[in-house]
Amino acid sequence: MFLHDLLTFSKAERRAIFVLLAVILVLAIALSIWPRKSSTLSTLTPSSSSDSELSENRENAVPFAFDPNTADSTTLRALGLSPFVASNIVKYRRAGGRFRTPDALARIYGMDSATFTRLRPYIDISSPSPPAHPVYPVNPVKPAPSTDVAVPPPPREPSPYKAYMENKLPDGTFLDLNKADSADLVRIPGIGPYYASRIVRLRRQLGGFVAVAQLNDIPNLPDIGDWVTIEPGTQQRINVNTATLTTLKNHPYIGYDRARAIMNLRHRDGHILSLRQLSFLDEFSDADIQRLAPYLSFE
């Protein structure tokens, strides 16, 4: 009868019946599987019974004296601490941490105030034992002399500073600044090849030194006044009336502007008789005239 009625239904009605049957079949399969999944989830999800068991274990734990710096995880669990807190204490010690006061235990992550208040009176932190002092014998026994042939120590390397000072001038020795060369000047304490070459170059440019104070024109030169002297009258002079412009301007105390002024004065007057004529020029100050006096001639 049903098959006959089914065949008499229209195409749309038959399609709706098949969809309804498929939905019923899916629901039947889902209901048969659901209890199994529920039981599986119940085994995976922590139940409230474990929390109550942990709380009951904490309340029933009998406190006893313990040192948080030495107690193992079993001892900490016996005090009513949770596995999480006990593990954090052990990890803190493994990382090099140490509880120096009882209140330091309260800073462990996961430690609640109620648990710490309960355990606070039982915390007993022992002080670290002081390092043992070495014990020396009152009368140390000297070892018997060895019969082996003693090996002499290797020779010591000569001190470079000693070799450096041996090459320097002894006290009371003087060098003439206008005669000493670079090899002589480096023997002055504090003078090396650099400053020796600077002294020789300045002497050549001046035509010789007339005073030790002229060494102040060399920047940062050490004071060597106790080692040098100057023989008077050994400097070279420039003839103002015959010297070329190049010769005049190359002198450190003249330069181009003063050399050009001298050449103009020679062209105008024909012959320069003394420093007094140069002192009337704007290019020469009194200090310039005084410095140039030992280096100029007017023949």
Secondary structure, 3 states (H helix, E strand, C coil): CHHHHHHHCCHHHHHHHHHHHHHHHHHHHHHHHHHHHHHHHHHHCCCHHHHHHHHHHHHHCCCCCECCCCCCHHHHHHCCCCHHHHHHHHHHHHCCCCCCCHHHHHHCCCCCHHHHHHHHHHECCCCCCCCCCCCCCCCCCCCCCCCCCCCCCCCCCCCHHHHHHHCCCCCCCCEECCCCCHHHHCCCCCCCHHHHHHHHHHHHHHCCCCCHHHHHHCCCCCCCCCCEECCCCCCCCEECCCCCHHHHHCCCCCHHHHHHHHHHHHHHHCCCCCHHHHHCCCCCCHHHHHHHHHHEECC
